[in-house]
């Protein structure tokens, strides 16, 4: 009896109730907000100009619509950069551009209908960092942003993905908060695309959660 009482007491301390694993403060749906910036923050570029894409964010990552943060060490955000020329009726992801990496790593991932560029952040004791320059070499209307496929977390194990013991969270979404994203560029540039599905299906919420910008290159 004494041993059983002791084990139950340990369980109470660890989980809040004997034999029960309570949900933690973050819940089953983890929505992370990753700050970033693209600069210079302007609508028009010329061939040869450099667009900078930069991340420098704390490991205490903010949660969407909350004042809470969650500590994420050695975490894979599955971040992917994309860029498409969208002036025609089909989005062209085969963009003629040069990239140079200042911090972190950039890979090339050609898919059937688009091309993505997976990002690996440089990790310090307290931060994740990435910086690259992009030089677009052809004129056009360009849509640029970030993406993380939430399905990838189904097969990824990290302590932050579990509420306790073996209870894994149902979903992880990552939103990219770009200081250069604006309603005006969405309305006045992005919406000028002739790619019908982009114009009809991508609203400002989707655009902004991907850290989206739209620019004209002359």
C-alpha positions in Angstrom: 0.0 0.0 0.0 2.8 2.4 0.9 4.6 1.8 -2.5 1.3 2.4 -4.4 0.7 5.6 -2.5 4.2 6.8 -3.3 3.8 6.0 -7.1 0.5 7.8 -7.2 2.0 10.8 -5.4 4.8 11.0 -8.1 2.1 10.8 -10.8 0.2 13.6 -9.2 3.3 15.8 -9.2 4.2 15.0 -12.8 0.8 15.0 -14.5 -1.7 16.6 -12.1 -3.7 13.4 -11.5 -2.9 9.8 -10.7 -2.9 7.7 -13.9 -3.9 10.6 -16.1 -2.0 12.6 -18.6 -3.4 16.1 -18.8 -3.1 18.3 -21.9 -0.4 21.0 -21.5 -0.9 24.7 -21.8 -0.4 24.8 -25.6 -3.2 22.4 -26.7 -3.5 20.0 -29.6 -3.1 22.6 -32.3 0.3 24.4 -32.2 0.3 27.6 -34.3 3.8 29.2 -34.4 4.6 32.7 -35.7 8.0 33.2 -37.3 9.1 36.8 -37.8 11.1 37.7 -41.0 11.8 40.6 -43.2 12.4 41.2 -46.9 14.1 44.5 -47.9 14.3 47.0 -49.3 10.5 47.3 -48.7 9.4 48.6 -52.1 7.1 47.7 -54.9 9.5 48.1 -57.9 12.9 46.7 -58.5 15.2 46.7 -61.5 17.2 43.8 -63.0 20.3 43.4 -60.9 18.8 44.8 -57.7 19.2 42.7 -54.6 16.2 41.7 -52.5 17.3 40.5 -49.1 15.4 37.8 -47.2 16.3 37.6 -43.5 15.3 35.7 -40.4 16.6 36.3 -36.8 14.2 35.0 -34.2 14.4 33.8 -30.6 14.0 30.2 -29.7 11.1 31.2 -27.4 8.8 31.2 -30.4 5.5 33.2 -30.3 2.2 31.5 -30.6 -0.5 32.9 -32.9 -3.1 35.1 -31.2 -1.5 34.5 -27.8 0.9 36.1 -25.4 2.5 32.7 -24.8 5.8 31.4 -26.2 7.2 27.9 -26.5 10.9 27.0 -26.3 12.1 25.2 -29.5 15.6 23.9 -29.5 16.9 21.9 -32.5 13.5 22.2 -34.2 12.8 21.6 -37.8 10.5 24.3 -39.1 10.4 22.8 -42.6 10.7 26.3 -44.0 10.6 26.6 -47.8 11.1 29.8 -49.8 9.2 30.2 -53.1 9.2 32.7 -55.9 7.0 32.8 -59.0 6.5 35.0 -62.0 2.8 35.6 -62.2 2.0 38.0 -65.0 0.9 35.3 -67.4 -2.0 32.8 -66.9 0.4 30.2 -65.4 2.7 30.7 -62.5 6.3 30.2 -63.6 8.5 28.9 -60.8 11.5 28.5 -63.1 12.7 31.9 -62.2 16.0 33.2 -63.7 17.7 34.5 -60.6 20.9 34.4 -58.6 21.0 33.8 -54.9 23.8 34.2 -52.4 23.7 32.9 -48.9 25.1 35.0 -46.0 23.8 32.8 -43.1 22.2 29.3 -43.1 21.7 27.0 -46.1 19.4 27.0 -49.1 18.5 23.9 -51.1 16.7 23.4 -54.4 13.6 21.2 -54.6 12.0 20.9 -58.1 8.4 19.5 -57.9 5.9 18.7 -60.6 4.1 22.1 -60.7 6.4 24.3 -58.7 9.9 24.8 -57.3 10.6 25.3 -53.6 13.8 26.2 -51.8 14.2 24.5 -48.4 15.9 26.7 -45.8 18.1 25.5 -43.0 18.6 28.1 -40.3 21.9 28.7 -38.5 21.2 27.8 -34.9 22.8 29.6 -32.0 22.3 29.1 -28.3 19.2 31.4 -28.3 18.3 32.1 -31.9 17.6 30.8 -35.4 19.1 32.9 -38.3 19.1 32.9 -42.0 20.0 35.6 -44.6 20.2 35.5 -48.4 20.2 37.9 -51.3 18.0 37.3 -54.4 18.8 39.0 -57.7 16.1 38.6 -60.3 17.4 38.7 -63.9 14.2 39.0 -65.9 11.4 41.6 -65.8 8.0 40.6 -64.6 5.5 40.5 -61.8 6.7 38.3 -59.0 5.1 36.6 -56.0 7.5 35.7 -53.2 6.9 34.0 -49.8 7.4 31.2 -47.4 5.7 27.9 -46.8 5.6 25.0 -44.3 3.5 21.9 -45.1 1.9 20.9 -41.8 1.6 17.3 -42.9 5.4 16.9 -42.5 4.9 17.0 -38.7 2.9 13.8 -38.8 6.2 11.9 -39.2 8.5 14.2 -37.1 9.2 13.7 -33.4 10.3 16.5 -31.2 9.5 17.0 -27.5 7.5 20.1 -28.3 5.1 18.1 -30.4 3.8 16.1 -27.5 1.3 17.3 -24.9 2.7 14.6 -22.5 3.9 11.0 -22.7 2.9 9.6 -26.1 0.1 12.1 -26.8 1.1 13.9 -30.0 -0.5 17.2 -31.0 -3.0 17.0 -33.8 -1.6 19.7 -36.0 1.3 22.2 -36.3 0.9 25.3 -38.4 3.7 27.9 -39.0 2.8 31.4 -40.1 5.5 33.8 -41.4 5.2 37.4 -40.3 7.0 39.6 -42.8 7.4 43.2 -41.8 7.2 44.1 -45.5 3.9 42.4 -46.2 1.2 45.0 -46.9 -2.4 45.1 -47.9 -1.6 47.8 -50.5 0.9 45.5 -52.4 -1.5 42.7 -52.2 -4.4 44.8 -53.7 -2.3 46.8 -56.2 0.3 44.3 -57.4 -0.5 40.7 -56.5 -4.2 41.0 -57.6 -3.0 42.1 -61.0 -1.9 38.5 -61.7 -3.4 36.7 -64.7 -3.1 33.3 -62.8 -6.7 32.7 -62.1 -6.4 30.3 -59.2 -4.1 32.7 -57.4 -6.4 35.7 -57.9 -9.5 33.7 -56.8 -8.2 31.4 -54.1 -5.4 33.4 -52.3 -6.9 35.9 -49.9 -4.9 38.4 -47.9 -4.9 36.1 -44.8 -3.1 33.3 -46.8 -0.8 35.9 -48.4 0.2 37.4 -45.1 0.6 34.1 -43.3 3.1 33.1 -45.9 5.1 36.4 -45.4 4.1 37.2 -48.9 5.2 40.2 -51.0 4.5 41.0 -54.6 7.0 43.1 -56.6 7.5 44.4 -60.2 10.9 44.0 -61.8 11.7 46.3 -64.7 
